[in-house]
């Protein structure tokens, strides 16, 4: 994994246009630009005014796209095999996204950015990406950096060498009805967002490194997701940076058989395996009404729902005011509920499980 700020340091109402003729026509707000197969998505995005929908046909586009204009909608023909697929081109374009973040399928990047420090000067707002698949990029599937109000919906990120669907330094994001599988790092990732105000709901993540990873971020709602066959289903992590992590709500998720093995890396410098939901140094986080089962391993993080201090792992905080309420956890090893008894104000109540440490949390 990479700390991305460090990497930075180094047919609808209105006229429908064909991108093949885009150079001869001015795009206006509310228009739809249709990009036929074999034509440039980037050209259509670059000519689009705020409020424009860029419509992709069914088929495979071997392209990498960077969006830096407000209120652009990138719409495909579905995220199934017969829909729209964005796949790596023979040569990556010389965009900031390609240069800094590696080969990324769709990158939504701040309108103005300090490329020396990674500071967002002017965020890009209101971008929507939906109904397509992003497959096989060496970097990330869909990446938002310096965004406000980004929506990624009905998108599948598959077999990417970095993250599947990710936001950094952003706020008010929604990931909904998306899928992430076979990605080398997290399927879904919210990072470096102290005021994330982000929702991840009704998503599926399987066979990634992590299902959902929240690092150095606050205000994330994670609900009604299905997470399986990753090394960790859900991880909320205080990595030792100022501001910590927490104020999250993790509810009504199904987290099962996350028994792969994750080696230590830049963002998560500890080995993880066989973990359902892990709160590592979080504060004021709610974990409620989740179904967590058959997660098994031998690391400190292994088991059903684990609440642990981050002090010895990342230099982060003890857990404070976390609430673990009304969950069903069974068949997890070594135990269904685990708390290392650090921190203050942590509450375990109404959980249905077989065994816990300390005893009595079930």
For each residue, the residues with C-beta under 8 A, 3 or more apart:
1: 185 186 265 266 267 268
2: 6 7 162 266 267
3: 6 7 192 266 267
4: 7 8 101 118 145 168 169 191 192
5: 8 9 117 118 168 169 192
6: 2 3 9 10 118
7: 2 3 4 10 100 101 118
8: 4 5 100 113 115 116 117 118 145
9: 5 6 115 116 117 118
10: 6 7 100
11: 16 32 34 55
12: 16 32 53
13: 30
14: 28 30 31 32
15: 28 31 32
16: 11 12 31 32 33 34
17: 21 22 25 27 31 32 33 34
18: 21 22 33 34 35 36 39
19: 22 33 34 35 36 39 40 41 43 44 54
20: 36 39
21: 17 18 24 25
22: 17 18 19 25 27 33 43 44 47
23: 43 47
24: 21
25: 17 21 22
26: 47
27: 17 22 31 33 47 48 49 52
28: 14 15 31 49 52
29: 49 50 51 52 71
30: 13 14 51 52
31: 14 15 16 17 27 28 48 49 51 52 53
32: 11 12 14 15 16 17 52 53 54 55
33: 16 17 18 19 22 27 44 47 48 52 53 54 55
34: 11 16 17 18 19 55 57
35: 18 19 39 40 41 44 54 55 56 57 61
36: 18 19 20 39 57
37: 57 59 60 61
38:
39: 18 19 20 35 36 43 44
40: 19 35 43 44 63
41: 19 35 44 45 54 56 61 63 65 74 86
42: 45 46 63 65 66 93
43: 19 22 23 39 40 46 47
44: 19 22 33 35 39 40 41 47 48 54
45: 41 42 48 54 65 66 67 69 72 74
46: 42 43
47: 22 23 26 27 33 43 44
48: 27 31 33 44 45 52 54 69 72
49: 27 28 29 31 52 69
50: 29 69 70 71 72 126
51: 29 30 31 71
52: 27 28 29 30 31 32 33 48 49 71 72 73
53: 12 31 32 33 72 73 74 75
54: 19 32 33 35 41 44 45 48 72 73 74 75
55: 11 32 33 34 35 75
56: 35 41 61 74 75 76 77 84 132
57: 34 35 36 37 77 84
58: 76 77 78 82 83 84
59: 37 84 85
60: 37 85 86 87
61: 35 37 41 56 84 85 86 87
62: 87 88 89 90
63: 40 41 42 86 89
64: 86 88 89 92 93 95 97 98 103 104 105 106 107 137
65: 41 42 45 74 86 105 106 107
66: 42 45 93 95 96 97 98 107 109
67: 45 72 74 106 107 108 109 124 127
68: 108 109 110 111 124
69: 45 48 49 50 72 111 124
70: 50 111 124 125 126 127
71: 29 50 51 52 125 126 127
72: 45 48 50 52 53 54 67 69 127 128
73: 52 53 54 127 128 129 130
74: 41 45 53 54 56 65 67 106 127 128 129 130 132
75: 53 54 55 56 128 130 131 132
76: 56 58 79 83 84 86 130 131 132 133
77: 56 57 58 83 84 131 132
78: 58 82 83 84 131 132 154
79: 76 83 84 131 132 133 154 155 156 179
80: 83 133
81:
82: 58 78
83: 58 76 77 78 79 80 131 132 133
84: 56 57 58 59 61 76 77 78 79 131 132 133
85: 59 60 61 132 133 134 135
86: 41 60 61 63 64 65 76 105 106 132 133 134 135
87: 60 61 62 105 134 135 136 137
88: 62 64 92 103 105 136 137 138
89: 62 63 64 92 93
90: 62
91:
92: 64 88 89 98 103
93: 42 64 66 89 98
94: 98 99
95: 64 66 98 99 107
96: 66 99 100 109 113 115
97: 64 66 100 101 104 107 109 143
98: 64 66 92 93 94 95 101 102 103 104
99: 94 95 96
100: 7 8 10 96 97 115
101: 4 7 97 98 104 107 139 140 143 145 162
102: 98 137 138 139 140 161 162
103: 64 88 92 98 137 138 139 161
104: 64 97 98 101 107 137 139 140 141 142 143 162
105: 64 65 86 87 88 134 135 137 140 141 142 157 160
106: 64 65 67 74 86 129 134 141 142 143
107: 64 65 66 67 95 97 101 104 140 142 143 144 145
108: 67 68 124 127 129 142 143 144 145 147 150
109: 66 67 68 96 97 113 124 144 145 146
110: 68 113 120 121 122 123 124 145 146 147 169
111: 68 69 70 121 122 123 124 146
112: 120 121 122
113: 8 96 109 110 118 119 120 121 145 146
114: 117 118 119 120 121
115: 8 9 96 100 118
116: 8 9
117: 5 8 9 114
118: 4 5 6 7 8 9 113 114 115 169
119: 113 114
120: 110 112 113 114 123 145 146 169
121: 110 111 112 113 114
122: 110 111 112
123: 110 111 120 146 147 148 170 171
124: 67 68 69 70 108 109 110 111 127 146 147 148
125: 70 71 147 148 149
126: 50 70 71 148 149
127: 67 70 71 72 73 74 108 124 144 147 149 150 151
128: 72 73 74 75 150 151 152 153
129: 73 74 106 108 132 142 150 151 152 153 155
130: 73 74 75 76 151 152 153 154 155
131: 75 76 77 78 79 83 84 153 154 155
132: 56 74 75 76 77 78 79 83 84 85 86 129 154 155 156
133: 76 79 80 83 84 85 86 155 156 157 158
134: 85 86 87 105 106 137 141 142 155 156 157 158 160
135: 85 86 87 105 141 156 157 158 159 160
136: 87 88 158 159 160
137: 64 87 88 102 103 104 105 134 140 141 160 161 162
138: 88 102 103 160 161 162
139: 101 102 103 104 143 160 161 162
140: 101 102 104 105 107 137 143 157 160 162 163 164 166
141: 104 105 106 134 135 137 155 157 158 160 163 164 165 180 183
142: 104 105 106 107 108 129 134 152 155 157 164 165 166
143: 97 101 104 106 107 108 139 140 163 166 167 168
144: 107 108 109 127 147 150 152 166 167 168 170 173
145: 4 8 101 107 108 109 110 113 120 167 168 169 170
146: 109 110 111 113 120 123 124 168 169 170
147: 108 110 123 124 125 127 144 150 167 170 171 173
148: 123 124 125 126 170 171 172
149: 125 126 127 171 172 173
150: 108 127 128 129 144 147 167 170 172 173 174
151: 127 128 129 130 173 174 176
152: 128 129 130 142 144 155 165 173 174 175 176 178
153: 128 129 130 131 174 175 176 177 178
154: 78 79 130 131 132 176 177 178
155: 79 129 130 131 132 133 134 141 142 152 165 178 179
156: 79 132 133 134 135 178 179 180 181
157: 105 133 134 135 140 141 142 160 163 164 165 178 179 180 181 183 187
158: 133 134 135 136 141 164 179 180 181 182 183
159: 135 136 181 182 183
160: 105 134 135 136 137 138 139 140 141 157 163 164 182 183 184
161: 102 103 137 138 139 183 184
162: 2 101 102 104 137 138 139 140 166 183 184 185
163: 140 141 143 157 160 166 183 185 186 187 188 189
164: 140 141 142 157 158 160 180 181 183 185 186 187 188 189 205 208
165: 141 142 152 155 157 175 178 180 187 188 189
166: 140 142 143 144 162 163 186 188 189 190 191
167: 143 144 145 147 150 170 173 189 190 191 193 196 198
168: 4 5 143 144 145 146 191 192 193
169: 4 5 110 118 120 145 146 192 193
170: 123 144 145 146 147 148 150 167 173 193 196 198
171: 123 147 148 149 193 195 196 197 198
172: 148 149 150 197 198
173: 144 147 149 150 151 152 167 170 190 196 197 198 199
174: 150 151 152 153 198 199 200 201
175: 152 153 165 178 188 198 199 200 201 203
176: 151 152 153 154 199 200 201 202 203
177: 153 154 202 203
178: 152 153 154 155 156 157 165 175 188 203 204
179: 79 155 156 157 158 203 204 205
180: 141 156 157 158 164 165 183 186 187 188 203 204 205 206 208 211
181: 156 157 158 159 164 187 204 205 206 207 208
182: 158 159 160 207 208
183: 141 157 158 159 160 161 162 163 164 180 186 187 208 209
184: 160 161 162 208 209
185: 1 162 163 164 189 208 209 210 265
186: 1 163 164 166 180 183 189 208 209 210 211 212 213
187: 157 163 164 165 180 181 183 203 205 206 208 210 211 212 227 230
188: 163 164 165 166 175 178 180 200 203 205 211 212 213
189: 163 164 165 166 167 185 186 210 212 213 214 215
190: 166 167 173 193 196 198 200 212 213 214 215 217 220
191: 4 166 167 168 213 214 215 216 217 267
192: 3 4 5 168 169 215 216 217
193: 167 168 169 170 171 190 196 198 216 217 218
194: 216 217 218 243
195: 171 218 219
196: 167 170 171 173 190 193 214 217 218 219 220
197: 171 172 173 219
198: 167 170 171 172 173 174 175 190 193 217 219 220 221
199: 173 174 175 176 220 221 223
200: 174 175 176 188 190 203 212 220 221 222 223 225
201: 174 175 176 221 222 223 224 225
202: 176 177 223 224 225
203: 175 176 177 178 179 180 187 188 200 212 225 226
204: 178 179 180 181 225 226 227
205: 164 179 180 181 187 188 208 211 212 225 226 227 228 230
206: 180 181 187 211 226 227 228 229 230
207: 181 182 229 230 260
208: 164 180 181 182 183 184 185 186 187 205 211 230
209: 183 184 185 186 230 231 232 260 262
210: 185 186 187 189 213 230 231 232 233 235 262 268 272
211: 180 186 187 188 205 206 208 225 227 228 230 232 233 234 255 258
212: 186 187 188 189 190 200 203 205 222 225 227 233 234 235
213: 186 188 189 190 191 210 232 235 237 267 268
214: 189 190 191 196 217 220 222 234 235 236 237 245 248
215: 189 190 191 192 235 237 239 245 267 268
216: 191 192 193 194 237 238 239 241 243 244 245
217: 190 191 192 193 194 196 198 214 220 245
218: 193 194 195 196 243 244 245 246 247 248
219: 195 196 197 198 247 248
220: 190 196 198 199 200 214 217 236 247 248 249
221: 198 199 200 201 248 249 251
222: 200 201 212 214 225 234 248 249 250 251 253
223: 199 200 201 202 249 250 251 252 253
224: 201 202 251 252 253
225: 200 201 202 203 204 205 211 212 222 253 254
226: 203 204 205 206 253 254
227: 187 204 205 206 211 212 230 233 234 253 254 255 256 258
228: 205 206 211 233 254 255 256 257 258
229: 206 207 257 258 259 260
230: 187 205 206 207 208 209 210 211 227 233 258 260
231: 209 210 258 259 260 261 262 272 273 274 275
232: 209 210 211 213 235 258 262 272 273 275 278 301
233: 210 211 212 227 228 230 253 255 256 258 275 276 277 292 295
234: 211 212 214 222 227 250 253 255 276 277 278
235: 210 212 213 214 215 232 268 272 275 277 278 280 301
236: 214 220 245 246 248 250 278 279 280 282 285
237: 213 214 215 216 245 267 268 278 280 281 282 310 314 316
238: 216 241 244 245 246 280 281 282 283 310 314 316 317
239: 215 216 245 267 268 310 314 316
240: 310 314 315 316
241: 216 238 244
242:
243: 194 216 218
244: 216 218 238 241 281 282 283 316 317
245: 214 215 216 217 218 236 237 238 239 248 281 282 283 316
246: 218 236 238 282 283 284 285 322
247: 218 219 220 283 284 285
248: 214 218 219 220 221 222 236 245 282 285 286
249: 220 221 222 223 285 286 288
250: 222 223 234 236 253 277 285 286 287 288 290
251: 221 222 223 224 286 287 288 289 290
252: 223 224 288 289 290
253: 222 223 224 225 226 227 233 234 250 277 290 291
254: 225 226 227 228 290 291
255: 211 227 228 233 234 258 276 277 290 291 292 293 295
256: 227 228 233 276 291 292 293 294 295
257: 228 229 293 294 295
258: 211 227 228 229 230 231 232 233 255 274 275 276 295
259: 229 231 273 274 294 295 296 297
260: 207 209 229 230 231 273
261: 231 271 272 273 297
262: 209 210 231 232 265 268 271 272 273
263: 271
264: 268 269 270 271
265: 1 185 262 268 269
266: 1 2 3 269
267: 1 2 3 191 213 215 237 239
268: 1 210 213 215 235 237 239 262 264 265 272
269: 264 265 266 313 314
270: 264 299 300 301 313 314
271: 261 262 263 264 299
272: 210 231 232 235 261 262 268 275 278 297 299 301
273: 231 232 259 260 261 262 297 298 299 301 302
274: 231 258 259 295 296 297 298 299 301 302 303 333
275: 231 232 233 235 258 272 278 295 297 299 301 302 303 306
276: 233 234 255 256 258 292 293 295 303 304 305 306 329 332
277: 233 234 235 250 253 255 287 290 292 304 305 306
278: 232 234 235 236 237 272 275 301 305 306 308
279: 236 282 285 287 305 306 307 308 319 322
280: 235 236 237 238 301 308 309 310 313 314 316
281: 237 238 244 245 308 309 310 311 313 314 316 317 318 319
282: 236 237 238 244 245 246 248 279 285 307 317 319 322
283: 238 244 245 246 247 317 319 320 321 322
284: 246 247 320 321 322
285: 236 246 247 248 249 250 279 282 322 323
286: 248 249 250 251 322 323 325
287: 250 251 277 279 290 305 322 323 324 325 327
288: 249 250 251 252 323 324 325 326 327
289: 251 252 325 326 327
290: 250 251 252 253 254 255 277 287 305 327 328 329
291: 253 254 255 256 327 328 329
292: 233 255 256 276 277 295 304 305 327 328 329 332 336
293: 255 256 257 276 304 328 329 330 331 332
294: 256 257 259 331 332
295: 233 255 256 257 258 259 274 275 276 292 302 303 304 332 333
296: 259 274 302 303 332 333 334
297: 259 261 272 273 274 275 301 302 303 333
298: 273 274 302 334
299: 270 271 272 273 274 275 302
300: 270 306 308 313
301: 232 235 270 272 273 274 275 278 280 297 306 308
302: 273 274 275 295 296 297 298 299 306 333 334
303: 274 275 276 295 296 297 306 332 333 334 335 336 337 338
304: 276 277 292 293 295 327 329 330 332 335 336 337 338 353
305: 276 277 278 279 287 290 292 324 327 329 336 337 338 351
306: 275 276 277 278 279 300 301 302 303 337 338 339
307: 279 282 319 322 324 338 339 340 343 346
308: 278 279 280 281 300 301 313 319 338 339 340 342
309: 280 281 312 313 316 317 318 319 340 342 343
310: 237 238 239 240 280 281 313 314 315 316 317 318
311: 281 315 316 317 318 342
312: 309
313: 269 270 280 281 300 308 309 310 316
314: 237 238 239 240 269 270 280 281 310
315: 240 310 311
316: 237 238 239 240 244 245 280 281 309 310 311 313
317: 238 244 281 282 283 309 310 311 320 343
318: 281 309 310 311 342 343 344
319: 279 281 282 283 307 308 309 322 339 342 343 346
320: 283 284 317 343 344 345 346
321: 283 284 344 345 346
322: 246 279 282 283 284 285 286 287 307 319 343 345 346 347
323: 285 286 287 288 346 347 349
324: 287 288 305 307 327 337 339 346 347 348 349 351 361
325: 286 287 288 289 347 348 349 350 351
326: 288 289 349 350 351
327: 287 288 289 290 291 292 304 305 324 337 351 352 353
328: 290 291 292 293 351 352 353
329: 276 290 291 292 293 304 305 332 336 337 351 352 353
330: 293 304 336 352 353 354
331: 293 294 336 354
332: 276 292 293 294 295 296 303 304 329 335 336
333: 274 295 296 297 302 303
334: 296 298 302 303 338
335: 303 304 332 338 355 356 357
336: 292 303 304 305 329 330 331 332 353 354 355 356 362
337: 303 304 305 306 324 327 329 348 351 353 355 356 357 361 362
338: 303 304 305 306 307 308 334 335 356 357
339: 306 307 308 319 324 346 348 356 357 358 361
340: 307 308 309
341: 358
342: 308 309 311 318 319
343: 307 309 317 318 319 320 322 346
344: 318 320 321
345: 320 321 322
346: 307 319 320 321 322 323 324 339 343
347: 322 323 324 325
348: 324 325 337 339 351 356 361
349: 323 324 325 326
350: 325 326
351: 305 324 325 326 327 328 329 337 348 356 361 362
352: 327 328 329 330 362
353: 304 327 328 329 330 336 337 356 361 362
354: 330 331 336 362
355: 335 336 337 359 362
356: 335 336 337 338 339 348 351 353 359 360 361 362
357: 335 337 338 339 361
358: 339 341 361
359: 355 356
360: 356
361: 324 337 339 348 351 353 356 357 358
362: 336 337 351 352 353 354 355 356
